[in-house]
């Protein structure tokens, strides 16, 4: 979810950056969407995700600052 702090992104790009199968990334994003943390829409045939609330960026950066050894991906 931290990748979405930089802006909207589609599943394929996230999967490549995270070096994970697209199916796993899609499943996790579906869970985040069902929880109301991310939103999705289609652009040029691709599902694009973004944070549902701008303030989540602040929260995620705070958590990353508290846990510097945790990978932000």
Rosetta blueprint (number, residue, H / E / L):
1 X L
2 X H
3 X H
4 X H
5 X H
6 X H
7 X L
8 X L
9 X E
10 X E
11 X H
12 X H
13 X H
14 X H
15 X H
16 X H
17 X H
18 X H
19 X L
20 X L
21 X L
22 X H
23 X H
24 X H
25 X H
26 X H
27 X H
28 X H
29 X H
30 X H
31 X H
32 X H
33 X H
34 X H
35 X L
36 X L
37 X L
38 X E
39 X E
40 X E
41 X E
42 X E
43 X E
44 X L
45 X L
46 X E
47 X E
48 X E
49 X E
50 X E
51 X E
52 X L
53 X L
54 X L
55 X H
56 X H
57 X H
58 X H
59 X H
60 X H
61 X H
62 X H
63 X H
64 X H
65 X H
66 X H
67 X L
68 X L
69 X L
70 X L
71 X L
72 X L
73 X L
